Amino acid sequence: MRLFSRRYLLAATAAIVAAYAVLAPYLGSLISSPLPRIDGARVLAIVVVGFDAPEYGTVKALLEAQGALVVTASFTIDEVVGERGAVKPDISLSEVDLDGYDALFMPGGYYIRANIREDPRREVLYELVRRADAEGKLIGAICRAPAVLGDAGIAAGRRATGYDLDELEALGAIATDAAVVEDGNLLTGSGPAAAGEFAERLVRRLAE
């Protein structure tokens, strides 16, 4: 089987983001009330190998359409290949200054949890998540990413949804079978089908 080239994956991800940016203004009719502007909001999107590119693209495009600045970070600034796309990060996780961000967002991907746990740099990511939580920053995670919050130690005793509810329960979370779940500063989504609603809720929380 011929594998897609990295150039193709980058182009595919860019196309997803661009398409959503064009369609976003017309989605208001599908939403119960108009989305607020969030001009000046800064969101750190964390991606790792195996991330779900359509989830990332959907959320990033809506945030940007509503006025937010989205900065993408990973363990390095080398191209990150995910499921159905790829992206080149703007900054490495070790360079992140949390004071410059209002929220963190992490897309899912079936293998991201395992890939992070096997990465010797994983504590950089976990510590960033723990600090953001301690400071009360909004943290959004969808699909398999809520389990990563559990690995970082911030999901126990809190309501959350995600790709695998049993996995979340094993991490001490109160697993909830819903598309999107809010618990304090944590916002979690169940998977790709919930990406639109998850992105909308993220925008509304940033506008508060």
Sequence and secondary structure as in RCSB ss.txt:
>XXXX:A:sequence
MRLFSRRYLLAATAAIVAAYAVLAPYLGSLISSPLPRIDGARVLAIVVVGFDAPEYGTVKALLEAQGALVVTASF
TIDEVVGERGAVKPDISLSEVDLDGYDALFMPGGYYIRANIREDPRREVLYELVRRADAEGKLIGAICRAPAVLG
DAGIAAGRRATGYDLDELEALGAIATDAAVVEDGNLLTGSGPAAAGEFAERLVRRLAE
>XXXX:A:secstr
     HHHHHHHHHHHHHHHHHHGGGGGGGSSS     TT EEEEE  TT BHHHHHHHHHHHHHTT EEEEEES
SSS EEEBTEEE  SEEGGG  GGG SEEEE   TTHHHHHHT TTHHHHHHHHHHHHHTT EEEEETTHHHHHH
HTT  TTSEE  S HHHHHHTT EE  SSEEEETTEEEE SGGGHHHHHHHHHHHHT 
